[in-house]
Amino acid sequence: MKVFVSKLKAHSSKPIAHSSKPKIMHRSLTSWFSPALQKEMPIATYGHYGFALLLVPTAAADYLEYERFELINALRPFIEGGAVKVFSIDSINNESWMNNGVDPRHKTYRHKQWNEYVYNEVIPFVKNSTSWDTPVIVAGASFGALHSANLFFKRPDLLDGCIAMSGVYDLTEYTKGHYDDDVYFNSPMHYMPNLTDHNILEQIRRSRHIHLFSGSGDYEDPDSARRFAGILYDKGINYELDIWGNEWRHDWSTWRAMLPHYLGTRF
């Protein structure tokens, strides 16, 4: 396992007086060779204390995406205040759903390996970096919202909730017509209506943090969140559906406003 530790300086549009010291935020980069994926997989960690927030990147992006697009900086008050410790992981969407050069069955196979990587490698890493009693909330935007919801609803014994921002919850939106059992079992819109396992349903129902968010502006799909919320309602699952107005588009400015809002008012 490789570990790199650094400090991030606070960004500011105002000049800092020479006598003041800029705030710093603990940041470490860790990687290891994943047995599930057979490749080196990095994780960025921010902060020391608080509940664990596991961030899943959008589309074809990587584990530093949330830092590059200033969402980590937007969460700085919560990280520095010890309310949350953030873990940002890599996706392999470029090797699965975004890879149009391979057989669709390879895409599903690679995605299942990524799920196992999260469940069997990332979650133990998060727990060892916090405590085994620390709640873990998984969150993501766009394609990361689908992954976050799927990870939670499949394994509510490992994860304590999800924050899904601007997502669609039907995996066939990304499979270009391919559909098989593996697509079904990774598409919450498909498997959740048919979920009857009492133990799993009760674990999901105990969560106080199932948050579905969408804006109503350009490239957003609030009806997808509404449809999925209807499925949860029919299953007796507590959730929060929050649809913001037309000025909130499918973009980082929306997510930089939304996620700090939720951390400040729901946790």
Long-range contacts (C-beta under 8 A, 24 or more apart in sequence): 1-30, 1-31, 1-32, 2-29, 2-30, 2-31, 2-32, 3-28, 3-29, 3-30, 4-28, 4-29, 4-30, 5-29, 8-46, 8-72, 8-73, 10-73, 10-76, 11-70, 11-73, 23-76, 23-80, 25-76, 25-79, 25-80, 30-125, 32-121, 34-117, 34-121, 35-121, 36-113, 36-114, 36-116, 36-117, 36-120, 36-121, 37-92, 37-113, 37-114, 37-117, 41-89, 41-90, 41-117, 41-121, 42-90, 43-87, 43-88, 43-89, 43-90, 43-122, 43-125, 44-86, 44-87, 44-88, 45-85, 45-86, 45-87, 45-88, 45-129, 46-72, 46-75, 46-79, 46-85, 46-86, 46-88, 47-79, 47-80, 47-82, 47-84, 47-85, 47-86, 48-82, 48-85, 49-82, 49-83, 49-85, 50-78, 50-79, 50-82, 50-83, 50-84, 50-85, 51-83, 51-84, 51-85, 51-134, 51-135, 51-136, 51-137, 51-267, 52-84, 52-85, 52-86, 52-87, 52-126, 52-129, 52-130, 52-134, 52-135, 52-136, 52-137, 53-84, 53-85, 53-86, 53-87, 53-137, 53-139, 53-263, 54-87, 54-89, 54-122, 54-126, 54-136, 54-137, 54-138, 54-139, 54-159, 55-86, 55-87, 55-88, 55-89, 55-139, 55-140, 55-144, 56-89, 56-91, 56-138, 56-139, 56-140, 56-144, 56-147, 56-148, 56-151, 57-88, 57-89, 57-90, 57-91, 57-140, 57-144, 58-140, 58-141, 58-142, 58-143, 58-144, 59-93, 59-98, 59-142, 59-143, 59-144, 60-91, 60-93, 60-94, 60-98, 61-91, 62-90, 62-91, 63-88, 63-89, 63-90, 64-88, 69-252, 69-256, 70-252, 70-256, 71-252, 71-255, 71-256, 71-259, 74-256, 74-257, 74-259, 74-260, 75-259, 75-260, 75-263, 77-260, 78-260, 78-263, 78-264, 83-263, 83-267, 84-263, 84-267, 85-129, 85-130, 87-122, 87-125, 87-126, 87-129, 89-118, 89-122, 91-143, 91-144, 91-147, 93-143, 97-143, 97-171, 97-174, 97-175, 98-174, 100-176, 104-175, 104-176, 104-178, 104-180, 105-180, 105-182, 107-175, 107-178, 108-178, 108-180, 108-182, 108-183, 108-186, 109-182, 111-182, 111-186, 112-182, 112-186, 115-150, 115-151, 115-154, 115-186, 118-151, 119-151, 119-155, 119-158, 123-158, 123-159, 135-160, 135-161, 136-160, 137-161, 137-162, 137-163, 137-209, 137-267, 138-162, 138-163, 139-163, 139-164, 139-165, 139-259, 140-164, 140-165, 140-167, 141-165, 141-166, 141-167, 141-255, 142-166, 142-167, 142-250, 143-167, 143-174, 145-169, 146-171, 146-174, 146-188, 149-188, 149-212, 149-228, 150-186, 150-187, 150-188, 152-204, 152-207, 152-210, 153-188, 153-191, 153-192, 153-195, 153-204, 154-185, 154-186, 156-200, 156-203, 156-204, 156-206, 156-207, 157-203, 160-207, 160-209, 161-207, 161-208, 161-209, 161-210, 161-211, 162-209, 162-210, 162-211, 163-209, 163-211, 163-213, 163-259, 163-262, 164-211, 164-212, 164-213, 164-225, 165-213, 165-214, 165-254, 165-255, 165-258, 165-259, 166-213, 166-214, 166-215, 166-220, 166-221, 166-250, 166-254, 166-255, 167-212, 167-214, 167-224, 167-225, 168-221, 168-224, 169-224, 169-225, 169-227, 169-228, 170-224, 188-228, 188-231, 189-227, 189-228, 189-231, 192-228, 192-231, 192-232, 192-235, 193-231, 193-234, 193-235, 195-235, 201-235, 201-236, 201-237, 204-235, 204-237, 205-236, 205-237, 205-238, 207-238, 208-238, 209-266, 209-267, 210-237, 210-238, 210-239, 210-240, 211-239, 211-240, 211-242, 211-262, 211-266, 212-239, 212-240, 212-241, 212-242, 213-242, 213-243, 213-244, 213-258, 213-262, 214-242, 214-243, 214-244, 215-243, 215-244, 215-245, 215-246, 215-247, 215-248, 215-249, 215-250, 215-254, 216-243, 216-244, 216-245, 216-246, 216-248, 217-245, 217-246, 217-247, 217-248, 217-249, 217-250, 217-254, 218-249, 218-250, 218-251, 219-249, 219-250, 219-251, 220-248, 220-249, 220-250, 240-266
